[in-house]
């Protein structure tokens, strides 16, 4: 997955020298897409099946409830910088809320996604992959 992220960014993205200057909601916007792509890639690599089945299985990983559960377990392994980005994302004031999540779940998921976006923009693919795989382990274990 790490190599795929590198190739993707090399072909469509420019170097970002100030990722920590982006708003936390912008980081979460990008992080949501990065994490969703990782989840979809993983699911498709394990089974070539109907799209609606893939979607139902993806919810186990991408819902606000799932992301909240994952980040709560990952909190002790976040670096100081990642924790700062997480808190900025969690404390941001979103303009909408998820239909099927509590406020706490939604805000913590936003923090998780902000970390994903931050790592992607900083081209910290190894760390990004490490955290995504750790989230998979947490969510597969529940």
Phi and psi in degrees as GROMACS dihedral restraints (atoms count N, CA, C in turn):
[ dihedral_restraints ]
;  ai    aj    ak    al  type     phi  dphi    fc
    3     4     5     6     1   -60.1    20    10
    4     5     6     7     1   -43.9    20    10
    6     7     8     9     1   -64.2    20    10
    7     8     9    10     1   -38.3    20    10
    9    10    11    12     1   -62.2    20    10
   10    11    12    13     1   -41.7    20    10
   12    13    14    15     1   -63.7    20    10
   13    14    15    16     1   -40.4    20    10
   15    16    17    18     1   -61.6    20    10
   16    17    18    19     1   -48.6    20    10
   18    19    20    21     1   -61.8    20    10
   19    20    21    22     1   -41.8    20    10
   21    22    23    24     1   -60.5    20    10
   22    23    24    25     1   -49.6    20    10
   24    25    26    27     1   -67.5    20    10
   25    26    27    28     1   -37.2    20    10
   27    28    29    30     1   -64.4    20    10
   28    29    30    31     1   -31.9    20    10
   30    31    32    33     1   -90.1    20    10
   31    32    33    34     1   -21.0    20    10
   33    34    35    36     1  -127.7    20    10
   34    35    36    37     1   -14.7    20    10
   36    37    38    39     1  -116.5    20    10
   37    38    39    40     1   153.2    20    10
   39    40    41    42     1   -99.1    20    10
   40    41    42    43     1   162.2    20    10
   42    43    44    45     1   -58.6    20    10
   43    44    45    46     1   135.5    20    10
   45    46    47    48     1  -114.8    20    10
   46    47    48    49     1   113.6    20    10
   48    49    50    51     1   -92.8    20    10
   49    50    51    52     1   -10.1    20    10
   51    52    53    54     1  -134.9    20    10
   52    53    54    55     1    51.6    20    10
   54    55    56    57     1   -60.2    20    10
   55    56    57    58     1   -31.8    20    10
   57    58    59    60     1   -76.2    20    10
   58    59    60    61     1    -3.8    20    10
   60    61    62    63     1   -90.6    20    10
   61    62    63    64     1   -11.1    20    10
   63    64    65    66     1   -72.1    20    10
   64    65    66    67     1   153.0    20    10
   66    67    68    69     1   -65.3    20    10
   67    68    69    70     1   150.4    20    10
   69    70    71    72     1   -62.3    20    10
   70    71    72    73     1   -30.9    20    10
   72    73    74    75     1   -73.3    20    10
   73    74    75    76     1   -30.6    20    10
   75    76    77    78     1   -68.3    20    10
   76    77    78    79     1   -42.7    20    10
   78    79    80    81     1   -60.8    20    10
   79    80    81    82     1   -42.0    20    10
   81    82    83    84     1   -66.1    20    10
   82    83    84    85     1   -37.7    20    10
   84    85    86    87     1   -58.0    20    10
   85    86    87    88     1   -47.8    20    10
   87    88    89    90     1   -70.8    20    10
   88    89    90    91     1   -42.8    20    10
   90    91    92    93     1   -61.2    20    10
   91    92    93    94     1   -35.7    20    10
   93    94    95    96     1   -59.0    20    10
   94    95    96    97     1   -44.6    20    10
   96    97    98    99     1   -67.9    20    10
   97    98    99   100     1   -41.9    20    10
   99   100   101   102     1   -62.6    20    10
  100   101   102   103     1   -47.1    20    10
  102   103   104   105     1   -66.1    20    10
  103   104   105   106     1   -42.0    20    10
  105   106   107   108     1   -61.0    20    10
  106   107   108   109     1   -42.2    20    10
  108   109   110   111     1   -62.5    20    10
  109   110   111   112     1   -41.1    20    10
  111   112   113   114     1   -63.1    20    10
  112   113   114   115     1   -43.3    20    10
  114   115   116   117     1   -64.2    20    10
  115   116   117   118     1   -48.6    20    10
  117   118   119   120     1   -61.9    20    10
  118   119   120   121     1   -41.7    20    10
  120   121   122   123     1   -61.0    20    10
  121   122   123   124     1   -43.2    20    10
  123   124   125   126     1   -63.9    20    10
  124   125   126   127     1   -45.5    20    10
  126   127   128   129     1   -64.2    20    10
  127   128   129   130     1   -43.8    20    10
  129   130   131   132     1   -66.7    20    10
  130   131   132   133     1   -35.3    20    10
  132   133   134   135     1   -68.7    20    10
  133   134   135   136     1   -22.7    20    10
  135   136   137   138     1   -92.0    20    10
  136   137   138   139     1   -21.9    20    10
  138   139   140   141     1  -162.3    20    10
  139   140   141   142     1   128.8    20    10
  141   142   143   144     1   -93.9    20    10
  142   143   144   145     1    93.7    20    10
  144   145   146   147     1  -135.0    20    10
  145   146   147   148     1  -176.6    20    10
  147   148   149   150     1   -63.4    20    10
  148   149   150   151     1   144.2    20    10
  150   151   152   153     1   -60.8    20    10
  151   152   153   154     1   -40.5    20    10
  153   154   155   156     1   -65.0    20    10
  154   155   156   157     1   -32.7    20    10
  156   157   158   159     1   -69.3    20    10
  157   158   159   160     1   -39.7    20    10
  159   160   161   162     1   -62.1    20    10
  160   161   162   163     1   -43.2    20    10
  162   163   164   165     1   -62.0    20    10
  163   164   165   166     1   -45.7    20    10
  165   166   167   168     1   -62.1    20    10
  166   167   168   169     1   -37.5    20    10
  168   169   170   171     1   -72.3    20    10
  169   170   171   172     1   -34.6    20    10
  171   172   173   174     1   -62.9    20    10
  172   173   174   175     1   -32.3    20    10
  174   175   176   177     1   -57.6    20    10
  175   176   177   178     1   -31.0    20    10
  177   178   179   180     1   -58.4    20    10
  178   179   180   181     1   -24.3    20    10
  180   181   182   183     1  -108.8    20    10
  181   182   183   184     1   -32.5    20    10
  183   184   185   186     1  -102.3    20    10
  184   185   186   187     1    -9.3    20    10
  186   187   188   189     1   -65.8    20    10
  187   188   189   190     1   155.8    20    10
  189   190   191   192     1   -58.5    20    10
  190   191   192   193     1   -38.9    20    10
  192   193   194   195     1   -60.6    20    10
  193   194   195   196     1   -44.0    20    10
  195   196   197   198     1   -67.6    20    10
  196   197   198   199     1   -44.7    20    10
  198   199   200   201     1   -64.3    20    10
  199   200   201   202     1   -37.3    20    10
  201   202   203   204     1   -62.7    20    10
  202   203   204   205     1   -45.7    20    10
  204   205   206   207     1   -62.1    20    10
  205   206   207   208     1   -41.1    20    10
  207   208   209   210     1   -65.8    20    10
  208   209   210   211     1   -48.2    20    10
  210   211   212   213     1   -68.0    20    10
  211   212   213   214     1   -31.0    20    10
  213   214   215   216     1   -62.4    20    10
  214   215   216   217     1   -37.4    20    10
  216   217   218   219     1   -77.1    20    10
  217   218   219   220     1   -28.6    20    10
  219   220   221   222     1   -86.3    20    10
  220   221   222   223     1   -12.6    20    10
  222   223   224   225     1   -48.5    20    10
  223   224   225   226     1   -44.3    20    10
  225   226   227   228     1   -65.3    20    10
  226   227   228   229     1   -20.3    20    10
  228   229   230   231     1   -99.7    20    10
  229   230   231   232     1    -1.7    20    10
  231   232   233   234     1   -71.5    20    10
  232   233   234   235     1   140.5    20    10
  234   235   236   237     1   -71.5    20    10
  235   236   237   238     1   169.9    20    10
  237   238   239   240     1   -59.0    20    10
  238   239   240   241     1   -43.7    20    10
  240   241   242   243     1   -65.1    20    10
  241   242   243   244     1   -44.5    20    10
  243   244   245   246     1   -62.3    20    10
  244   245   246   247     1   -39.6    20    10
  246   247   248   249     1   -64.4    20    10
  247   248   249   250     1   -38.9    20    10
  249   250   251   252     1   -63.6    20    10
  250   251   252   253     1   -44.3    20    10
  252   253   254   255     1   -65.1    20    10
  253   254   255   256     1   -42.6    20    10
  255   256   257   258     1   -56.8    20    10
  256   257   258   259     1   -47.8    20    10
  258   259   260   261     1   -64.5    20    10
  259   260   261   262     1   -38.7    20    10
  261   262   263   264     1   -61.4    20    10
  262   263   264   265     1   -43.2    20    10
  264   265   266   267     1   -67.3    20    10
  265   266   267   268     1   -43.5    20    10
  267   268   269   270     1   -63.9    20    10
  268   269   270   271     1   -36.3    20    10
  270   271   272   273     1   -89.2    20    10
  271   272   273   274     1    -2.5    20    10
  273   274   275   276     1   -66.7    20    10
  274   275   276   277     1   156.5    20    10
  276   277   278   279     1  -101.6    20    10
  277   278   279   280     1    93.0    20    10
  279   280   281   282     1   -70.3    20    10
  280   281   282   283     1   155.7    20    10
  282   283   284   285     1   -87.1    20    10
  283   284   285   286     1    -7.4    20    10
  285   286   287   288     1  -147.2    20    10
  286   287   288   289     1   170.4    20    10
  288   289   290   291     1  -130.9    20    10
  289   290   291   292     1   155.5    20    10
  291   292   293   294     1   -69.7    20    10
  292   293   294   295     1   147.0    20    10
  294   295   296   297     1   -71.3    20    10
  295   296   297   298     1   -36.2    20    10
  297   298   299   300     1  -112.0    20    10
  298   299   300   301     1    33.6    20    10
  300   301   302   303     1  -142.9    20    10
  301   302   303   304     1   154.8    20    10
  303   304   305   306     1   -76.3    20    10
  304   305   306   307     1   166.6    20    10
  306   307   308   309     1   -60.3    20    10
  307   308   309   310     1   -44.6    20    10
  309   310   311   312     1   -58.9    20    10
  310   311   312   313     1   -48.1    20    10
  312   313   314   315     1   -59.9    20    10
  313   314   315   316     1   -44.5    20    10
  315   316   317   318     1   -63.5    20    10
  316   317   318   319     1   -44.2    20    10
  318   319   320   321     1   -69.2    20    10
  319   320   321   322     1   -40.0    20    10
  321   322   323   324     1   -67.9    20    10
  322   323   324   325     1   -36.6    20    10
  324   325   326   327     1   -63.8    20    10
  325   326   327   328     1   -38.8    20    10
  327   328   329   330     1   -62.6    20    10
  328   329   330   331     1   -40.7    20    10
  330   331   332   333     1   -62.6    20    10
  331   332   333   334     1   -43.6    20    10
  333   334   335   336     1   -59.8    20    10
  334   335   336   337     1   -46.9    20    10
  336   337   338   339     1   -64.9    20    10
  337   338   339   340     1   -35.3    20    10
  339   340   341   342     1   -61.9    20    10
  340   341   342   343     1   -40.4    20    10
  342   343   344   345     1   -63.4    20    10
  343   344   345   346     1   -43.5    20    10
  345   346   347   348     1   -59.5    20    10
  346   347   348   349     1   -45.8    20    10
  348   349   350   351     1   -64.4    20    10
  349   350   351   352     1   -41.6    20    10
  351   352   353   354     1   -61.2    20    10
  352   353   354   355     1   -48.6    20    10
  354   355   356   357     1   -64.0    20    10
  355   356   357   358     1   -38.2    20    10
  357   358   359   360     1   -64.6    20    10
  358   359   360   361     1   -48.3    20    10
  360   361   362   363     1   -63.0    20    10
  361   362   363   364     1   -33.2    20    10
  363   364   365   366     1   -83.4    20    10
  364   365   366   367     1     2.2    20    10
  366   367   368   369     1    58.3    20    10
  367   368   369   370     1    34.7    20    10
  369   370   371   372     1   -92.3    20    10
  370   371   372   373     1    63.9    20    10
  372   373   374   375     1   -66.2    20    10
  373   374   375   376     1   -36.4    20    10
  375   376   377   378     1   -62.8    20    10
  376   377   378   379     1   -45.6    20    10
  378   379   380   381     1   -67.7    20    10
  379   380   381   382     1   -40.6    20    10
  381   382   383   384     1   -58.8    20    10
  382   383   384   385     1   -47.7    20    10
  384   385   386   387     1   -62.8    20    10
  385   386   387   388     1   -40.5    20    10
  387   388   389   390     1   -59.8    20    10
  388   389   390   391     1   -46.7    20    10
  390   391   392   393     1   -69.6    20    10
  391   392   393   394     1   -38.6    20    10
  393   394   395   396     1   -64.0    20    10
  394   395   396   397     1   -44.8    20    10
  396   397   398   399     1   -64.0    20    10
  397   398   399   400     1   -37.4    20    10
  399   400   401   402     1   -65.5    20    10
  400   401   402   403     1   -38.6    20    10
  402   403   404   405     1   -63.7    20    10
  403   404   405   406     1   -41.6    20    10
  405   406   407   408     1   -59.1    20    10
  406   407   408   409     1   -44.4    20    10
  408   409   410   411     1   -61.7    20    10
  409   410   411   412     1   -43.5    20    10
  411   412   413   414     1   -61.0    20    10
  412   413   414   415     1   -48.3    20    10
  414   415   416   417     1   -74.3    20    10
  415   416   417   418     1   -29.4    20    10
  417   418   419   420     1   -73.0    20    10
  418   419   420   421     1   -25.5    20    10
  420   421   422   423     1   -80.7    20    10
  421   422   423   424     1   -13.6    20    10
